[in-house]
């Protein structure tokens, strides 16, 4: 009987190394597009009594960090899983957990938004915080208008295609690009849309010779 219980209850210390190793294996399996690996480590956590809301928090992070804009619906699926688990409790909550895990593991992957924000935050920390350019400021008083607040700002909806090219960064960062869409899933279309607005954007990878990409 003791042997059977030991086999059914994997060694798992929710405050120790096994806890972090198992969630790490789960995260890496989802990121690595292995639904089988992800389901196995999910099952290990469930059988060991892991807090299911802890698992859903990791799914929400994965949806934003590792799937991202390649499959924007992934975040909605992860949040819905969190709500379902909270509403249902366990053991039924394991079903939406499994659904969300498989969805995320099999979705196209991109960390472009995550990487872009990290780079923008690095610039904010390391460079002088310049004033907001005058044309981007909100002129709520006559004095502000006299000072040039909002002058020469182009209201996008007044232009064809609801787009007007103008600079949105401080002068020292003019031309800086943070967001580089991948060619995965929905981001391919995002890249095309950005190129239509701003000129070539995110096309280098798409146009690259396959032999040169190795």
C-alpha positions in Angstrom: 0.0 0.0 0.0 2.8 2.4 0.9 4.5 1.7 -2.4 1.3 2.4 -4.3 0.7 5.6 -2.5 4.3 6.7 -3.3 3.8 5.9 -7.0 0.6 7.9 -7.1 2.0 10.9 -5.1 5.1 12.3 -6.9 7.7 13.9 -4.6 6.7 17.6 -4.6 7.5 20.3 -2.1 5.4 23.3 -3.0 7.9 25.5 -1.2 11.0 23.7 -2.5 13.2 22.9 -5.5 10.8 20.3 -6.9 8.0 22.9 -7.1 10.2 25.2 -9.2 11.7 22.5 -11.3 8.3 21.2 -12.2 6.8 24.5 -13.2 10.0 25.2 -15.1 9.5 22.0 -17.1 5.9 22.9 -17.7 6.7 26.4 -19.0 9.5 25.1 -21.2 7.2 22.4 -22.7 4.5 25.0 -23.6 7.1 27.4 -25.0 8.7 24.5 -26.9 5.3 23.5 -28.5 5.1 20.1 -26.9 1.5 19.5 -25.8 2.5 16.1 -24.5 5.3 17.3 -22.3 3.1 20.2 -21.1 0.2 17.9 -20.2 2.5 15.5 -18.3 4.0 18.3 -16.1 0.5 19.7 -15.6 -0.7 16.3 -14.4 2.3 16.1 -12.0 1.4 19.4 -10.5 -2.3 18.6 -10.2 -1.6 15.2 -8.6 0.8 16.8 -6.2 -1.8 19.3 -5.0 -0.4 22.4 -6.6 -2.6 25.5 -6.3 -4.4 25.6 -9.7 -4.6 29.3 -9.7 -0.8 29.4 -9.5 -0.8 27.3 -12.7 -3.3 29.6 -14.4 -1.1 32.6 -13.6 1.8 30.9 -15.4 -0.5 30.3 -18.4 -1.4 33.9 -18.6 2.2 34.9 -18.5 3.1 32.3 -21.1 0.3 33.6 -23.4 1.7 37.1 -23.2 5.4 36.4 -23.2 5.8 33.4 -25.4 2.8 33.2 -27.7 2.1 37.0 -27.8 0.8 38.6 -31.0 1.5 35.5 -33.1 -1.8 34.2 -31.6 -3.5 37.1 -29.8 -6.4 34.9 -28.8 -4.1 32.9 -26.5 -4.3 35.5 -23.8 -8.1 35.4 -23.8 -8.0 31.6 -23.6 -5.5 31.8 -20.6 -7.6 34.4 -18.8 -10.8 32.4 -19.4 -9.1 29.3 -18.0 -8.2 31.3 -14.8 -11.8 32.4 -14.5 -13.1 28.9 -15.1 -10.8 27.3 -12.6 -11.8 29.9 -10.0 -15.4 29.3 -10.7 -15.3 25.5 -10.9 -12.7 24.6 -8.3 -11.0 21.2 -8.4 -11.2 18.6 -9.7 -13.3 19.9 -12.6 -10.9 22.8 -13.0 -8.4 20.4 -14.4 -10.4 20.4 -17.7 -10.0 24.1 -18.6 -6.4 23.8 -17.4 -5.8 21.1 -19.9 -7.6 22.9 -22.7 -5.6 26.1 -22.2 -2.4 24.2 -21.9 -2.8 22.4 -25.2 -4.0 25.6 -26.9 -0.9 27.5 -25.8 1.5 24.7 -26.5 0.1 24.3 -30.1 -0.2 28.0 -30.9 2.4 29.9 -33.0 5.0 31.5 -30.8 6.4 35.1 -30.6 8.0 37.1 -27.8 8.3 40.3 -29.9 6.0 42.5 -27.7 7.8 41.3 -24.5 11.3 42.0 -26.1 10.1 45.3 -27.4 9.0 46.6 -24.0 12.2 45.4 -22.4 14.2 47.4 -24.9 12.0 50.5 -24.4 12.4 50.2 -20.6 16.2 49.9 -21.0 16.2 53.2 -23.0 14.0 54.9 -20.3 16.5 53.8 -17.6 19.7 54.6 -19.4 18.8 57.7 -21.4 17.7 61.2 -20.3 14.0 61.5 -20.0 13.3 64.3 -22.5 10.2 66.4 -22.4 7.2 65.2 -24.4 7.4 66.8 -27.9 5.1 69.8 -28.1 2.9 68.4 -30.9 2.0 65.4 -28.7 1.0 67.5 -25.7 -2.6 68.2 -24.9 -3.4 71.9 -25.1 -6.2 72.2 -22.5 -5.8 76.0 -21.9 -5.2 79.0 -24.1 -1.8 79.5 -22.5 -0.8 76.0 -23.5 -1.9 76.7 -27.1 0.2 79.9 -27.1 3.2 77.8 -26.0 2.8 75.5 -28.9 1.1 72.5 -27.2 -0.5 70.3 -29.9 0.8 72.5 -32.7 1.2 70.5 -36.0 -0.3 67.4 -34.5 -1.9 65.3 -37.2 -5.2 63.7 -36.1 -5.1 60.3 -37.7 -8.8 60.0 -38.4 -8.7 63.1 -40.6 -6.5 61.3 -43.1 -7.0 58.6 -45.6 -6.8 55.2 -44.1 -6.9 56.8 -40.6 -3.2 57.2 -40.7 -0.9 60.2 -40.8 2.9 59.8 -40.6 4.5 61.8 -37.9 7.1 61.3 -35.1 6.0 59.9 -31.8 9.3 59.6 -30.0 11.6 62.2 -28.4 14.1 63.8 -30.7 17.1 61.8 -29.4 15.2 58.6 -30.2 13.9 59.6 -33.6 13.7 56.5 -35.9 14.1 54.1 -33.0 12.3 50.9 -33.5 11.3 48.6 -30.6 8.7 46.4 -32.0 9.8 43.9 -34.7 7.0 41.6 -35.6 7.9 38.0 -36.3 6.7 36.1 -39.3 4.7 33.7 -37.1 0.9 33.5 -37.1 -1.0 36.7 -36.9 2.2 38.8 -36.7 2.9 38.3 -40.4 -0.2 40.4 -41.1 0.8 42.9 -38.5 4.2 43.3 -40.2 2.5 43.9 -43.6 0.2 46.5 -42.0 3.0 48.4 -40.4 4.9 48.3 -43.7 1.9 49.8 -45.5 1.9 52.7 -43.0 5.6 53.3 -42.3 7.4 51.7 -45.3 9.5 48.6 -44.9 8.9 47.2 -41.5 9.7 43.7 -40.3 10.3 42.5 -43.9 14.0 41.6 -43.7 13.3 38.2 -42.2 10.6 37.5 -44.8 12.7 38.5 -47.8 15.9 36.7 -46.6 17.2 33.9 -48.7 16.4 30.6 -46.8 20.0 29.5 -47.2 21.3 32.7 -45.7 19.0 32.2 -42.6 20.8 29.1 -41.5 
